[in-house]
């Protein structure tokens, strides 16, 4: 059943305080009389028509533990979430959620590796570009470009991942 909207609760309390019976208020508000009775009782107890806070499920980790988890992963970027999870007795998913909840989310990333360009590399690339500068479409149609892509069937591919803060571009 949908919640009783706040503005309608205020109207119902106003009608009830104006001398209307709970039955008439319920008929005008299109809700159950018991709802109006409970609303009036809560208004007399607390002086407000707001919903009471619901307890919900308690968090597995405290705010202090969350800060320590973040600090641990910032100090040791190669540390897997599952290792930290075993230390705290929670799931790896919980650790990843805590790392994402920060002001700057921390996610697992692969290390960025590039080939170091020497002067000789730069010179040969420039020479190649100059040689092929005036090629026509027919010349390029005779070239086969290949791309190497890596596909894994399972998630455990043996690659190292680092936790890091994503920098906005």
Phi, psi and omega in degrees: 000136181293156180289153177281113184301152185297319181294325178288328175297315179299319178296318180296318178295321178297316179294319181295318179291334179284357175109359178288150177283160180296327180294316179292321178297320180294321178296317180289327182272353182056057175212179183282148179297325179298326178298317180293319178300313180294321179297317179294318180296318180294322179295322178291325180285311189255339182080013180217161179252010180294153174294145174286152179291132179266144185292318183066183180278132180290148179290148181286325182245150179275171178297323179295317178296323178297319178295320180293322177299314179298313181298319179300317182284334175284329179283321181240093187291339181271357183291128180280150180296329181292329178293314177296323180298319179296325180295322182265350180075031177236180180275159176296328178297321178297317180297315179298322177297317180296323179290330179281340184279358181289169175300319173246104185301141179251123181232159178285133180225152175278145180295141181275116181241134177228156177281138179283123182272124176264174178298322180295318178300313181299318182293317180290324176296317179296319178297316178299317181295319180292323179295325185260011183297321186259016178293147178261175181301321180298323177294317182289335179293341179273357182261136177253117178264133179243155179226133178265123178239146181252129178235137177235143178280319177252164184286331183282093182258001176081005180278148175280143175231145181245143174273137182203164179270130179283129180267129180287136180278000000 
